[in-house]
Amino acid sequence: MKKYIVPSIRLTLVLIVLLCVIYPVFIAFAAKFSTGKGDGEAIIVNGKTVGYALVGQNFSKPQYFWGRPSAVGYNANGSGGSNKAPTNPDYLKDVEKRIDTLLKYHPYLKRSEIPADMVTASGSGLDPDISPEAAKIQVKRVALYRKLDEQKVADLVNEHVEAPLFGFMGPAKVNVLKLNVALDELQKH
Amino acid sequence: MNTELTGIIVTFAITLIIAILLGKYMAKMYAGEKVWTDFLKPFEKFLFKLSGINPNEQMNWKQFLKAMLTINILWVIYGFFVLIYQDKLPLNPDGNPGMSADLSFNTIISFLANCNLQDYSGETGVTYFTQHFILMFLQFTSAATGMACAIAVFKAFRDKTTNSLGNFWEYFLKSITRILLPISIVIALILAFNGTPSSYAGKDKFISMQGDTVTLSRGPAAQMIAIKHIGTNGGGWFGANSAHPLENPNYLTNVVEIVSQFIIPVGMIIALGYFVRRKKLGWVIFGVMLIGTLSLMLPSIISEVGGNPEIAKMGITQATGSMEGKELRFGPAATAYWSTLTTVTSTGSVNGMLDSMMPLTGAWELLAMMINGFFGGDGVGFLNYFIYLMIAVFISGLMVGRTPEFMGHKVEAREVKIAAIITLLSPLLIKGGTALACYIVYAHPNADWAVKPSAWLGNPSYHGFTEMLYQFTTSNANNGSNLGGLSGNNIFWNVSTGIVIFLGRFLPIVGPVAIAGLLAQKKFIPESAGTLRTDTLTFGVMTFAVIVILNALSYFPALALGPLAEYFSMLKH
């Protein structure tokens, strides 16, 4: 084995330069030409960063559209899901509580109209999206708390529905942060 | 048909097309025939010169393994100490601490072995320096090690009788310069232009719309996420792996990531047929693996799309399926699809939390890792399958009363003994480890460790057992996905899974290379009417049966205690 020790050390050093310096620095440089310049795409309102387009944040006030439940409380310092098993009794109680909260704020809803994504925690705890159905059930509440025309809010939601990739791959979705930014904008006018 | 299903069907079709093209390219490239990437030759020559290596020196199987093991041991020593002292090194904008010795041991073995089980969390447990200089470095080199060893086995059967398995350094370096690095560059650029951070900027702080102060972890992630998939490594930049919206921003990147983790394992099998000049053999093996993969994948998709019956009882309509632990932009179908491919290969990255999946999905994931030979990891997938082939050759030889032969070489006691030991190793490590963990939880629940055994499990009852079984299965298979409810960062889990990962990596590499080396030295017997042919449909079915029977005998009781019991208890209410 002795014979291979020196070549191993030299090859390792050579590869460290290639794989850990040249490769990542090249990518970082190329990414300067992307939308977020490689730092992530920030959403800026009135000159201040209010969030990142891809990262979900906590919305619990009734005048905003809510995102999905999060196991990490939308703390983007870390990330993670609940890791609760589908049969875990404590978990099922949590889901029941979420349903109750939703029904309290949306008394006009039937249980069968509640989309599953609104009562289950996402994998990352930072899911930026909800389903179009989940946005639609919140329209009436948001319009009420903001004293806005319900139809106008509904139109805004429809504008923010992102279609599946190429129209036939994956689910349709609504980015909650972008929708809420547009909502504040709508109220100003 | 709904868009979630068409999404995965199209993804699968893209995967197969790319894999077949890549496989043909790999066969030519490794064989030294003319390929379009030959413009890199002078560059490779230069790297070899810097390293003082002669890539034309032919190695026998012992020399080949010695070279492979020497450089791997060197990486362990390098990584172990750097991880412990990472807090004192540069590129640590978030001020993360050094690792404890047991965590460093587990992490370095895990990345060396292409496993990427992570007992730390990417945002807080490592620095930009160690993410790149240790973890990402090993993601390249561990994949290339596996590929080089698979090619050595191919080489043994390309020539009629030979002592030479080729040159380890040549296969190893070419795997990086001709396959892993170029594809990584393409994937990293796609990710970066879809929103994955790739700069060296540290955390950002901002006030959210509701007025909360939020800290967002970032970093040069796109570079690592690319190789983590193409190298079937799976260890992600962020704790939530590819479920994290920065690690996997949209459905397009999801397609790119899931396609890239499957093309080398599939391509390797295609390459086999072309490389050893027995295309039919390659296609038969491909067929067996494809059927194996589909029979694990379809039930998983069905069970996830069906939703959680316990939530259905509350009156909630789960239009697209079970959503706990899943990201909306992927949906249950693509998440179930991913969970199968990530467990049949040794990738182990996730785009949704496996712990929250339906019991039967969990059973299929476990089974995929227990078998560990349907395409499998880069290079090592074929090596595992090769052991099944030896067992199948031996058993069918006995059944028809002929001397077992493979590719014109007699398979004798020594080779079969090695194959049998490797086969028995997996159940011993998985079930032995799980039994030990169960004993500690039961007998020493309050042992004075960083996490008391009574607090290890994230879920009660059968599912808690599944969490422990899963941890040892993923370690032995060098997969690296885990059920996140289990608290893995304490001395018991760090050390025990570290040992299992090491044995589960190197014995199944050394065994097949040794067998191939021994067989290749034997006299070549031309095919005759008396030969048991291994490139026929019959032999494909035979191998499939051997795989099913071996694994059913080894693991059915363990699966019955965990996911199956959970499934039936769900039906009961």
Interface residues (C-beta under 8 A of the other chain):
Chain A: M1 Y4 I5 V6 P7 S8 I9 R10 L11 T12 V14 L15 I16 L18 L19 C20 Y23 P24 F26 I27 A28 A30 A31 K32 S34 T35 G36 K37 G38 D39 G40 E41 A42 K48 T49 V50 G51 Y52 A53 L54 V55 G56 Q57 N58 F59 S60 K61 Y64 R68 Y74 N75 A76 N77 G78 S79 G80 G81 S82 N83 K84 A85 P86 T87 N88 P89 Y91 L92 V95 E96 I99 R111 S112 E113 I114 P115 A116 D117 V119 T120 A121 S122 G123 S124 G125 L126 D127 P128 D129 I130 S131 E133 P164 L165 G167 F168 M169 G170 P171 A172 K173 L177 N180 V181 D184
Chain B: T3 E4 T6 G7 V10 T11 L47 L50 S51 G52 I53 K66 A67 L69 T70 I71 L74 W75 Y78 S121 E123 T124 H132 F133 M136 F137 F140 T141 W169 L173 I176 L181 S184 I185 A188 L189 A192 F193 G195 P197 S198 S199 Y200 A201 K203 D204 F206 I207 S208 M209 Q210 D212 V214 T215 L216 S217 R218 P220 A222 Q223 F238 G239 A240 A243 H244 P245 L246 P249 N250 Y251 L252 N254 V255 G307 N308 E310 I311 M314 G315 I316 T317 Q318 A319 T320 G321 S322 M323 E324 G325 K326 E327 L328 R329 F330 G331 A334 T335 V350 N351 G352 M353 D355 S356 M357 M358 P359 G458 N459 P460 S461 Y462 H463 L483 G484 G485 E566 S569 M570
